[in-house]
Amino acid sequence: MSASRSSGTTDALGPEEGPEGRPDGTPDGVPEAGPGAVPGSELLAALLDGMDAALCAFDADGTVTHWNREAERILGWSAQEAVGRPGFAGWAVRRADADEVQARLMAVMDGPGRQVHEFALLRKDGGRVLVRTQSAGVRGACGKPAGVYCAFSEVHAQIDLERAIALSEALFEDASWGVVLVDVDLRPTVVNAHAARALGGGRTTLLGRPLGELIVQGVEDLEGALQHVLAAGAPPAPAELWVTLRTAEGNRRRCWRSGFLRLASPLAEEPVPLGVGWLFQDITDTKVAAQDADRVRFRSNQLHRASRSAAECEDPMEAATTSLDYALAGFADHALVDLVAGERLVRAAATPSDAPGPCLPVAGGGIPLRYATGHPALQAVDRTGSVRATAGAERAAGEWAAERQWPGDSVHALCAVLRSRGRTLGVVTFLRSANRAAFERPDAVYAESVADRVAASVDLYRTLGEGPGGIGPSGG
């Protein structure tokens, strides 16, 4: 690559003078190189030697004038062996193909632009290699055709490069999962269309913005994963990250199965991190469905265990509280049982108000509860159905719970009516603290299943006449 038939300059310029007649090849008006400056021929040789592509050049007669080291690596012919040869015939191309190859290469000298061809060239060891060439004409100072330069690479290497470019383009245009390139400051630099939709923005509007502007909750986990990849490399398996996004329609909670790749510059001698490639898929629906199935399976198992344990209880009220103990696991923090006594409700059993514990009968029960009009428990009795309630954001949780005579940490409530043999026997109330989500419709269905079992035990309890303080048979 560093040798030429002359001193390293092209034949279009001539071996001794530049385009305007200056001996050093410097155009008029440009100061001559000072002491220590790199001569033009040596600079050209260094540039050619540093190229990643193989390059050769021909003069107007088809004689090889330049041959770089990459060309030597691919074909095995050194610059000393290549420069000065009249074309490729007999050494770099089979003689039978030489005329056609030479004609196609030199044809570009009289036309504009570049031409791309594929040729089978010969290696010095006799092997053949298929190369893809890009050739273009070279014009002299007078504007007349002076030769041709040709850059070439092995076809498989070119195809690999084209595949890599095509893959990159496809990922950032048509991929069915999100692809985001994040720089070392953890800011998006490239976002594909799928990721832009998932993040709730445009492909350009998301660039350079901190992730915390897009993600309300979960950004710490995501940034921690990105920092780990920058420091230690890609994790061995995808990670599932739950995040809450800020959107125009409000906050949305999503689950992303994410893979990460550390990006390093291929041009540096030592790996220089350019950022992280983050690929993700939204699996929220799948995760929610799996969680719902696990929840249903767990609750069904709890109901089964509660029925088995309640069947072993001699005291019907103990059977009722046992059913509630099983129901509380993973479901609520507190449970209260209020039974109908005349026109009022009387507290019959409850869990401790200040700490977790089993549901137990209330000692000295029978005192009517002074529930205000509109209390959720009274609403459940009136509607003969379930009622859900949640403390408003503007109200202090303790004040809200105190007004309803519930434990002070209660924030969410679910009241399910106790019905047996066509009669309303009371209400069971489940309470959650602030670290749990509000009750939803599937929770109400489960609470009603528990209430049916509790009601059957309470009905037996009252039928046997064991109700204290007027909540036995006469209290119905």
Backbone hydrogen bonds, N-H to C=O, Kabsch-Sander energy under -0.5 kcal/mol:
donor,donor_aa,acceptor,acceptor_aa,energy
3,A,67,W,-0.7
5,R,65,T,-0.7
8,G,9,T,-0.5
13,L,10,T,-1.3
14,G,10,T,-1.1
18,G,22,R,-2.7
21,G,18,G,-1.5
25,G,22,R,-1.8
30,V,27,P,-1.6
37,A,34,G,-1.8
43,L,39,P,-2.4
44,L,40,G,-2.5
45,A,41,S,-2.3
46,A,42,E,-2.4
47,L,43,L,-2.5
48,L,44,L,-2.5
49,D,45,A,-2.5
50,G,46,A,-1.4
51,M,48,L,-1.2
54,A,152,F,-1.6
56,C,150,C,-2.5
57,A,66,H,-1.4
58,F,148,V,-3.5
59,D,63,T,-2.0
60,A,146,A,-1.0
62,G,59,D,-2.1
64,V,85,R,-2.8
65,T,57,A,-3.2
66,H,57,A,-1.1
67,W,3,A,-0.8
68,N,55,L,-2.0
72,E,68,N,-1.7
73,R,69,R,-2.5
74,I,70,E,-2.2
75,L,71,A,-2.4
76,G,72,E,-2.4
82,A,78,S,-1.6
83,V,79,A,-2.7
84,G,64,V,-2.7
85,R,82,A,-1.9
87,G,62,G,-0.8
87,G,85,R,-1.6
90,G,93,V,-1.5
91,W,88,F,-1.7
92,A,88,F,-1.8
93,V,88,F,-1.8
97,D,94,R,-1.1
98,A,94,R,-1.1
99,D,95,R,-0.6
101,V,97,D,-2.4
102,Q,98,A,-2.9
103,A,99,D,-2.5
104,R,100,E,-2.2
105,L,101,V,-2.2
106,M,102,Q,-2.6
107,A,103,A,-1.4
108,V,105,L,-0.8
109,M,106,M,-1.5
110,D,107,A,-1.0
111,G,108,V,-1.1
115,Q,135,S,-2.2
117,H,133,T,-1.9
119,F,131,V,-1.9
121,L,119,F,-0.7
121,L,129,V,-2.6
122,L,92,A,-3.3
123,R,127,G,-3.8
124,K,75,L,-2.9
126,G,123,R,-1.8
129,V,121,L,-2.4
131,V,119,F,-3.1
131,V,129,V,-0.5
132,R,153,S,-2.7
133,T,117,H,-3.4
134,Q,151,A,-2.8
135,S,115,Q,-2.5
136,A,149,Y,-2.0
137,G,108,V,-0.6
137,G,113,G,-0.6
138,V,147,G,-3.0
140,G,144,K,-2.8
141,A,12,A,-0.6
143,G,140,G,-1.7
146,A,138,V,-3.8
147,G,138,V,-1.2
148,V,58,F,-2.3
149,Y,136,A,-2.4
150,C,56,C,-3.3
151,A,134,Q,-2.6
152,F,54,A,-2.5
153,S,132,R,-1.6
155,V,130,L,-2.7
158,Q,154,E,-2.4
159,I,155,V,-3.3
160,D,156,H,-2.3
161,L,157,A,-2.2
162,E,158,Q,-2.8
163,R,159,I,-2.9
164,A,160,D,-2.4
165,I,161,L,-2.5
166,A,162,E,-3.0
167,L,163,R,-3.1
168,S,164,A,-2.3
169,E,165,I,-2.6
170,A,166,A,-2.6
171,L,167,L,-2.8
172,F,168,S,-1.8
173,E,170,A,-1.1
174,D,170,A,-1.9
175,A,170,A,-1.1
178,G,280,F,-2.4
180,V,278,W,-2.7
181,L,190,V,-2.7
182,V,180,V,-0.6
182,V,276,V,-2.9
183,D,187,R,-2.4
186,L,183,D,-2.3
189,T,181,L,-3.5
190,V,181,L,-1.2
192,N,179,V,-2.3
196,A,192,N,-2.3
197,R,193,A,-2.0
198,A,194,H,-2.2
199,L,195,A,-2.6
200,G,196,A,-0.8
200,G,197,R,-0.5
201,G,196,A,-2.5
206,L,202,G,-1.4
207,L,204,T,-0.9
208,G,188,P,-3.0
209,R,206,L,-1.4
211,L,186,L,-0.6
213,E,210,P,-1.7
214,L,211,L,-1.3
215,I,211,L,-2.2
216,V,214,L,-0.5
216,V,244,T,-3.0
217,Q,244,T,-1.2
222,L,218,G,-1.8
223,E,219,V,-2.9
224,G,220,E,-2.2
225,A,221,D,-2.0
226,L,222,L,-2.2
227,Q,223,E,-2.6
228,H,224,G,-2.0
229,V,225,A,-2.0
230,L,226,L,-2.2
231,A,227,Q,-1.9
232,A,228,H,-3.4
233,G,228,H,-0.6
233,G,229,V,-1.8
239,A,258,S,-3.0
241,L,239,A,-0.6
241,L,256,W,-2.7
243,V,241,L,-0.5
243,V,254,R,-2.9
244,T,217,Q,-2.4
245,L,243,V,-0.5
245,L,252,R,-3.4
246,R,214,L,-1.9
247,T,245,L,-0.7
247,T,250,G,-1.1
250,G,247,T,-1.4
252,R,245,L,-2.1
254,R,243,V,-3.2
254,R,252,R,-0.5
256,W,241,L,-2.9
257,R,281,Q,-2.6
258,S,239,A,-3.9
258,S,256,W,-0.8
259,G,279,L,-3.2
261,L,277,G,-2.2
263,L,275,G,-2.5
265,S,272,V,-1.9
268,A,265,S,-0.6
274,L,263,L,-3.2
275,G,263,L,-1.1
276,V,182,V,-2.7
277,G,261,L,-3.3
278,W,180,V,-3.3
278,W,276,V,-0.6
279,L,259,G,-2.6
279,L,277,G,-0.6
280,F,178,G,-2.3
281,Q,257,R,-1.7
283,I,255,C,-2.4
283,I,281,Q,-0.8
287,K,283,I,-2.9
288,V,284,T,-3.1
289,A,285,D,-2.4
290,A,286,T,-2.3
291,Q,287,K,-2.9
292,D,288,V,-2.8
293,A,289,A,-2.3
294,D,290,A,-2.5
295,R,291,Q,-2.7
296,V,292,D,-2.8
297,R,293,A,-2.4
298,F,294,D,-2.6
299,R,295,R,-2.8
300,S,296,V,-2.5
301,N,297,R,-1.9
302,Q,298,F,-2.4
303,L,299,R,-2.5
304,H,300,S,-2.0
305,R,301,N,-2.5
306,A,302,Q,-2.7
307,S,303,L,-2.2
308,R,304,H,-2.1
309,S,305,R,-2.4
310,A,306,A,-3.0
311,A,307,S,-1.8
312,E,308,R,-0.5
312,E,309,S,-1.2
313,C,310,A,-1.5
319,A,315,D,-1.9
320,A,316,P,-1.9
321,T,317,M,-2.5
322,T,318,E,-2.3
323,S,319,A,-1.9
324,L,320,A,-1.5
325,D,321,T,-2.0
326,Y,322,T,-1.9
327,A,323,S,-1.7
328,L,324,L,-2.0
329,A,325,D,-0.7
329,A,326,Y,-0.6
331,F,328,L,-2.3
332,A,328,L,-1.6
333,D,431,L,-2.7
334,H,431,L,-1.9
336,L,429,T,-2.2
337,V,349,A,-2.9
338,D,336,L,-0.6
338,D,427,V,-3.0
339,L,346,V,-3.0
340,V,425,L,-2.6
341,A,344,R,-2.9
342,G,475,G,-1.4
344,R,341,A,-1.6
346,V,339,L,-3.0
347,R,367,I,-0.7
348,A,337,V,-3.1
349,A,337,V,-1.4
350,A,360,L,-2.3
351,T,335,A,-1.6
360,L,350,A,-2.3
360,L,358,P,-0.5
362,V,348,A,-2.2
365,G,362,V,-1.1
366,G,347,R,-0.5
369,L,345,L,-3.2
371,Y,369,L,-1.3
375,H,372,A,-1.8
379,Q,375,H,-2.4
380,A,376,P,-2.1
381,V,377,A,-1.7
382,D,378,L,-2.5
383,R,379,Q,-2.7
384,T,380,A,-1.4
385,G,380,A,-1.4
387,V,415,C,-2.2
389,A,413,A,-2.3
391,A,411,V,-2.6
395,R,392,G,-1.4
400,W,396,A,-2.5
401,A,397,A,-2.6
402,A,398,G,-2.4
403,E,399,E,-2.0
404,R,400,W,-0.7
404,R,401,A,-0.7
405,Q,402,A,-1.4
406,W,401,A,-2.4
410,S,407,P,-1.9
411,V,432,R,-3.2
412,H,432,R,-2.1
413,A,389,A,-3.1
414,L,430,F,-2.2
415,C,387,V,-2.9
416,A,414,L,-0.5
416,A,428,V,-2.9
418,L,426,G,-3.1
419,R,417,V,-0.7
420,S,423,R,-2.2
423,R,420,S,-1.5
425,L,418,L,-3.3
425,L,423,R,-0.7
426,G,418,L,-1.1
427,V,338,D,-3.3
428,V,416,A,-2.8
429,T,336,L,-2.7
430,F,414,L,-2.9
431,L,334,H,-2.3
432,R,412,H,-2.7
436,R,433,S,-1.5
443,D,440,E,-0.6
444,A,440,E,-1.8
445,V,441,R,-1.9
446,Y,442,P,-1.8
447,A,443,D,-2.6
448,E,444,A,-2.2
449,S,445,V,-1.6
450,V,446,Y,-2.1
451,A,447,A,-2.7
452,D,448,E,-1.8
453,R,449,S,-1.3
454,V,450,V,-2.5
455,A,451,A,-3.0
456,A,452,D,-1.7
457,S,453,R,-1.7
458,V,454,V,-2.7
459,D,455,A,-2.7
460,L,456,A,-1.8
461,Y,457,S,-2.4
462,R,458,V,-2.6
463,T,459,D,-2.3
464,L,460,L,-2.1
465,G,462,R,-1.2
466,E,461,Y,-1.8
470,G,467,G,-0.6
471,I,468,P,-0.9
472,G,467,G,-0.6
475,G,472,G,-1.4
476,G,472,G,-0.5
476,G,473,P,-1.0
